[in-house]
Amino acid sequence: MYYFASFLIRFITNTVTHCTMRKIPRPFKMPWGKGMVIDEVSISSKYHEPTIQLLEFDNGDKLLRFCSYSHGRFSRSPLMMDEKDLKRLGKAIEKGKEIRKFIRKLN
């Protein structure tokens, strides 16, 4: 029984990522400018935390960043998601008021 319990704990720990609440707004800095993350939505997936951020630069320009976090840390790797996670992230956008308004401009 002990072996199974320890296996289950290791399995859960290695496969479940918890979404962390990050402060909004918060500053960001890139080589070409800086500003604030003004909205963010994310989901937990098996390997990482896919995230969409609405960035507003100091000059007023806004853009979407598709990124991910792993173990609570920002990941510089490309964002890759399967269909299931893409659908879940799409539903999470409903919680991001500013991101929803920005995406509506696609139409």
N, C-alpha and C positions, 0 to 999 in steps of 0.2 A: 504494500500500500504506500509506503514512504517513497519508493522509487517512482510510482505513478504520479504522486502529488508533486514531487520535485520536477518531473518531466513536464507536467501541466503548467507549473509556474514558469519554467524556462520558456515553454512554447508561447504562453501568453505574453511574457515580457518581450520576447523577440519578434512578435508579430503584430502587436497592437501599439499604435502610436496615439498618444493623447494630445488633442488640440490644446495649445496653451493660449491663455488670454494675453494678448500683447496690448500695450497702451496705445490708444488712438486719440489724438494725433501724436506722432512721434517723428523725430528728424531722420533724414537719410542724407547721404552724401555720395556723389559719384564724381568721376573725373571731370565731367562736363557741366556739373551743377549740383545744387543741393536744394532741399525743401522739406516737405512733410508728407508722411504717409497719412492720408486723411480718411481712408476707409480700407477695410480688409475683410475678406471672407476666406475660410479654409475648411477642410475636412480632414479627418483621420483616414489613412489608408494603411495597407499592410506594411509598406516600407517607409513611407514618409508622410508629410502633411502638405498636400497640394494647396496653393494659396494664390488668390488674386488680390493685388493691391492697387489702390488708386493713389498715384503720387502727384503731388502738386509742387512744382518748382517755385523758387522764390520770385521768378518773373511772371508767375501766374499760369504757365503752361501746365496741362494735366496729361497724364498718360497712365495706361494700365501696365502693370508688371505681372507676368505669370511666373511664379517661382514656387519653391517648396522649402520646408523646414524639415530637419531630421534631428530627432532627439532634442528639440527645442532650439536648435541653431540654424541660422540661415544657410541654405545650400546654394552654392554657385553652379551646380550642375544644371543641365537643361531639364525642364519640367516634362516628364513623361507620365501619362495616365492611361488606364484602360477605359473601355466604354462605361463600365459600371461607375467608376470614380468620376468620370466626366459628367455623367448624369447627376450624381450626388453634388458635385461642385456647382453645377447649374442651378440646382435647387437651393444651395446655400447662398447664391447671389441674391435671393429674395430678402435676406437679412441685411444686405449692404445697400443702404438707401442711396448713397452717393455713387456707388459702382453701378447700380441699376440705372440711374439717370444718365450716366456716362455711356453705358452700353446701348441705351435707347437711340443714341445718335447714329447707330449703324443703319437704321431704316431710312 
